[in-house]
């Protein structure tokens, strides 16, 4: 297993946070400087262009953010707990969320994701 996620990108996966930068050691330090609006506009553009986007939300904040996007009813939201050390054992570990994504893709007659990292 590698930390190189290029294989995911090459399969059409977009990894996004609502806040794209922070000061080192200061979580949320760049909250409310415009990143949330930028990411919202980006995802709203995708929502208005495509159908059946699968949003994989890690945690309540991500789920609430995705739920507020434009035309979200045309898309699929899957959620699980955040994979951080604080909540990994509380739900993420046994969530089988990546299997659920592939099941949803299969039901849409789309190619499944190879979640391995190389």
C-alpha positions in Angstrom: 0.0 0.0 0.0 1.2 3.5 -0.9 0.2 7.0 0.0 0.2 7.9 -3.8 -3.4 8.4 -4.8 -2.7 8.9 -8.5 -4.5 5.7 -9.3 -7.7 7.1 -7.7 -7.4 10.4 -9.7 -7.0 8.4 -12.9 -10.3 6.7 -12.2 -12.2 10.0 -11.8 -12.0 10.5 -8.0 -11.8 14.0 -6.8 -10.7 14.4 -3.2 -11.9 17.6 -1.7 -12.1 19.3 1.7 -14.2 22.4 2.4 -11.1 24.2 3.7 -8.1 23.7 1.4 -5.3 25.2 3.5 -4.5 25.6 7.2 -1.6 26.9 9.3 0.5 24.1 10.5 -0.8 22.7 13.7 -3.9 24.9 13.7 -6.9 23.0 12.4 -9.6 25.2 10.8 -7.2 28.2 10.9 -8.3 29.2 7.4 -12.0 28.7 8.0 -14.2 31.6 6.7 -11.6 33.0 4.4 -13.4 31.9 1.2 -12.5 28.2 0.7 -15.9 26.9 1.7 -17.5 29.1 -1.0 -14.9 28.2 -3.6 -15.4 24.4 -3.0 -19.2 24.9 -3.0 -19.1 26.7 -6.3 -16.8 24.0 -7.8 -19.1 21.2 -6.6 -22.3 23.0 -7.7 -20.8 23.4 -11.2 -20.1 19.7 -11.3 -23.6 18.9 -10.0 -25.2 21.1 -12.7 -23.1 19.4 -15.4 -23.2 15.7 -14.5 -25.7 13.2 -13.0 -25.1 10.4 -10.5 -22.1 11.9 -8.8 -21.3 9.8 -5.7 -20.4 11.9 -2.8 -18.5 10.0 -0.2 -18.8 12.0 3.0 -16.5 11.3 6.0 -18.2 12.8 9.0 -21.3 14.9 9.8 -19.8 18.2 8.6 -19.0 16.7 5.2 -22.5 15.2 5.0 -24.2 18.5 5.9 -22.0 20.3 3.4 -22.8 17.9 0.6 -26.5 17.9 1.4 -26.6 21.7 0.9 -25.2 21.6 -2.6 -27.3 22.5 -5.7 -29.2 19.7 -7.4 -28.0 17.2 -4.8 -31.2 15.1 -5.5 -29.6 14.1 -8.8 -26.7 12.6 -7.0 -25.9 10.0 -4.4 -24.6 10.7 -0.9 -22.9 7.9 1.0 -21.6 8.7 4.5 -19.6 7.2 7.3 -17.7 8.5 10.3 -14.5 10.4 9.7 -11.4 8.1 9.4 -9.4 10.1 12.0 -7.8 8.3 14.9 -10.6 9.7 17.1 -13.5 8.1 15.2 -11.9 5.3 13.2 -13.1 2.6 15.7 -16.5 4.2 16.2 -17.7 3.4 12.7 -15.3 3.9 9.9 -13.3 0.7 10.5 -16.3 -1.6 9.7 -18.3 0.7 7.4 -17.3 -1.1 4.2 -17.8 2.3 2.6 -15.6 1.6 -0.4 -17.5 -1.6 -1.1 -20.7 0.5 -0.9 -19.4 2.9 -3.5 -18.6 0.0 -5.8 -22.0 -1.5 -5.3 -23.6 1.8 -6.2 -21.4 2.1 -9.3 -22.3 -1.4 -10.3 -26.1 -0.6 -9.9 -25.5 2.4 -12.3 -23.7 0.1 -14.8 -20.5 2.0 -14.2 -17.0 0.7 -13.8 -16.0 -0.1 -10.2 -13.1 1.7 -8.5 -9.9 -0.1 -7.8 -9.2 1.3 -4.3 -5.7 -0.1 -4.1 -2.9 2.5 -4.1 0.3 1.7 -6.0 
